[in-house]
Amino acid sequence: NPGTKVSVEYNQFAQVYADISSGRADFGFIACPYRRSAGISMFPVAKDEMVLIAGNSSPLAGRKSVSVRELDGMDFISFDRVFPSRRYIDAFMRRYNVKHSVKMELDNIETIKTAVASGAGVSLLPLSAVRDDENGISLHALRISDAKFQRPIYLLHSRARKLSAPGLKFMAMFDAGRKNTGEKVKI
């Protein structure tokens, strides 16, 4: 679609909702939606595999995987409590009766990775957040060996806003994938 302008911004979840509601953005992506919002449609478009991140000084460094039970008793660097991803991770830990200690609460993935790399603790983060130049060097990503742990990624758009032709084509790419998998929206 020649002439189409695309601008990508990384914002916290509350700002994504606000940008869609105000018409500042046509679309937004969020992980682990925490609420429905009047006038906003959302549907799942992807899943992010969650992995345990450890620093070089961790006894886990160099391992490929960890079991859920091994998470018990570890010191964690987590998202702040208000973040939907934190709630999702906490629910996972409760489901498996994992007791852990939250040593730090931070507001973005990069600062969490920095704290983990410094040896302050471990964290559960999306595998997609760990760059190739970090994995095995300053950070070690360990898959969860005995549980499927993926956080959902949702596409948001305003129900009230009429989409342009490129916007409709963009939506159709995701909608076709959703129809092919038969996935339903559960929020």
C-alpha positions as CSV (number, residue, x, y, z in Angstrom):
1,N,0.0,0.0,0.0
2,P,2.1,2.9,-1.3
3,G,1.7,6.1,0.7
4,T,0.8,4.3,3.9
5,K,2.5,5.8,7.0
6,V,3.3,3.4,9.8
7,S,4.5,4.6,13.2
8,V,5.5,2.2,15.9
9,E,5.7,3.1,19.6
10,Y,6.4,1.1,22.7
11,N,4.1,2.1,25.5
12,Q,2.8,0.7,28.7
13,F,-0.5,-1.1,28.6
14,A,-2.6,1.8,30.0
15,Q,-1.2,4.2,27.3
16,V,-2.1,1.7,24.6
17,Y,-5.7,1.6,25.7
18,A,-5.8,5.4,25.9
19,D,-4.3,5.8,22.4
20,I,-6.8,3.5,20.9
21,S,-9.7,5.1,22.8
22,S,-8.7,8.6,21.8
23,G,-8.1,7.8,18.2
24,R,-4.4,8.6,18.4
25,A,-3.6,5.1,17.2
26,D,-5.5,2.8,14.9
27,F,-4.1,-0.4,16.5
28,G,-2.3,-1.6,19.5
29,F,-0.8,-4.8,20.8
30,I,-0.8,-5.8,24.4
31,A,0.2,-8.9,26.3
32,C,-2.2,-10.4,28.9
33,P,-5.1,-8.0,28.7
34,Y,-6.5,-7.3,32.1
35,R,-9.9,-5.8,31.3
36,R,-12.4,-5.2,28.6
37,S,-12.7,-1.6,27.6
38,A,-15.9,0.0,26.1
39,G,-15.5,0.7,22.4
40,I,-12.3,-1.4,22.0
41,S,-12.3,-4.8,20.2
42,M,-9.5,-7.2,21.0
43,F,-8.6,-10.6,19.8
44,P,-5.6,-12.9,20.2
45,V,-3.0,-12.9,17.5
46,A,0.1,-14.6,19.0
47,K,1.6,-16.3,22.0
48,D,4.9,-15.5,23.6
49,E,6.8,-18.4,25.2
50,M,7.8,-17.5,28.7
51,V,11.3,-18.5,29.9
52,L,13.3,-18.2,33.1
53,I,16.1,-15.7,32.7
54,A,19.2,-16.1,34.8
55,G,22.5,-14.1,34.9
56,N,26.0,-15.4,34.6
57,S,26.5,-15.7,38.3
58,S,23.5,-18.0,38.7
59,P,23.9,-21.7,39.2
60,L,21.4,-22.1,36.4
61,A,23.7,-20.4,33.9
62,G,24.5,-22.7,31.0
63,R,21.4,-24.9,31.5
64,K,18.8,-25.3,28.8
65,S,15.7,-25.9,30.9
66,V,14.3,-25.8,34.4
67,S,11.3,-27.6,35.9
68,V,8.4,-25.6,37.6
69,R,9.3,-27.1,41.0
70,E,12.8,-25.7,40.7
71,L,11.3,-22.2,40.6
72,D,10.2,-22.7,44.2
73,G,12.2,-20.6,46.7
74,M,14.0,-18.5,44.0
75,D,14.5,-14.7,44.3
76,F,12.7,-13.0,41.4
77,I,12.9,-9.7,39.7
78,S,9.3,-9.1,38.5
79,F,7.1,-6.6,36.7
80,D,5.4,-4.1,39.0
81,R,2.1,-5.5,40.4
82,V,-0.1,-3.3,38.2
83,F,1.1,-4.9,35.0
84,P,-1.1,-7.5,33.4
85,S,2.0,-9.7,32.6
86,R,2.9,-9.7,36.3
87,R,-0.6,-10.9,37.2
88,Y,-0.3,-13.6,34.5
89,I,3.0,-14.8,35.9
90,D,1.7,-14.7,39.5
91,A,-1.3,-16.8,38.4
92,F,1.1,-19.3,36.8
93,M,3.1,-19.6,40.0
94,R,-0.1,-20.1,42.1
95,R,-1.4,-22.7,39.7
96,Y,1.8,-24.8,40.4
97,N,2.0,-23.8,44.0
98,V,5.4,-22.2,43.6
99,K,6.6,-20.0,46.5
100,H,9.0,-17.4,45.4
101,S,10.4,-14.2,46.8
102,V,10.0,-11.0,44.8
103,K,13.2,-9.0,45.4
104,M,12.5,-6.2,43.0
105,E,9.5,-4.9,41.0
106,L,10.4,-3.0,37.8
107,D,8.4,-1.4,35.1
108,N,10.0,-2.7,31.9
109,I,11.7,-5.7,30.4
110,E,15.1,-3.9,29.7
111,T,15.5,-2.9,33.4
112,I,14.5,-6.4,34.5
113,K,17.1,-7.9,32.2
114,T,19.7,-5.5,33.6
115,A,18.9,-6.5,37.2
116,V,19.0,-10.2,36.3
117,A,22.3,-9.8,34.5
118,S,23.7,-8.1,37.6
119,G,22.9,-11.2,39.7
120,A,20.0,-9.7,41.7
121,G,17.7,-12.6,40.9
122,V,15.9,-14.5,38.1
123,S,12.9,-13.5,36.1
124,L,10.2,-15.0,33.9
125,L,10.1,-13.1,30.6
126,P,9.1,-13.7,27.0
127,L,11.8,-15.5,25.0
128,S,11.3,-12.9,22.3
129,A,12.6,-10.3,24.7
130,V,16.1,-11.9,24.9
131,R,18.3,-10.9,22.0
132,D,20.7,-13.3,20.5
133,D,23.6,-11.2,21.6
134,E,22.5,-11.5,25.2
135,N,21.5,-15.2,25.4
136,G,24.4,-17.2,26.7
137,I,26.5,-14.1,27.2
138,S,25.0,-11.8,29.9
139,L,21.7,-13.7,30.3
140,H,20.7,-17.3,30.1
141,A,17.2,-18.2,28.9
142,L,15.9,-21.5,30.3
143,R,12.8,-23.1,29.0
144,I,10.2,-24.5,31.4
145,S,10.5,-28.3,30.8
146,D,7.3,-29.6,32.4
147,A,4.7,-26.9,31.7
148,K,3.5,-24.9,28.7
149,F,3.8,-21.3,29.7
150,Q,2.9,-18.8,27.0
151,R,1.5,-15.3,27.4
152,P,-1.2,-14.2,24.9
153,I,-0.7,-11.2,22.7
154,Y,-3.8,-9.3,21.6
155,L,-4.5,-6.8,18.8
156,L,-6.7,-3.9,19.9
157,H,-8.7,-1.4,17.7
158,S,-11.5,1.0,18.2
159,R,-15.0,-0.2,17.3
160,A,-16.1,3.3,16.5
161,R,-13.3,4.3,14.2
162,K,-13.6,3.6,10.5
163,L,-10.5,2.0,9.2
164,S,-8.7,3.0,6.0
165,A,-8.2,0.4,3.3
166,P,-4.6,-0.4,4.5
167,G,-6.0,-0.7,8.0
168,L,-8.7,-3.1,6.9
169,K,-6.0,-5.2,5.1
170,F,-3.9,-5.2,8.2
171,M,-6.8,-6.4,10.3
172,A,-7.6,-9.1,7.7
173,M,-4.2,-10.6,8.1
174,F,-4.8,-11.3,11.7
175,D,-8.5,-12.1,11.3
176,A,-7.7,-14.8,8.7
177,G,-5.2,-16.4,11.0
178,R,-7.8,-16.4,13.9
179,K,-10.5,-17.9,11.7
180,N,-8.1,-20.7,10.5
181,T,-7.3,-21.7,14.1
182,G,-10.8,-21.3,15.4
183,E,-9.5,-19.4,18.4
184,K,-12.0,-17.5,20.5
185,V,-11.5,-14.3,22.4
186,K,-11.4,-15.0,26.2
187,I,-10.9,-12.0,28.4
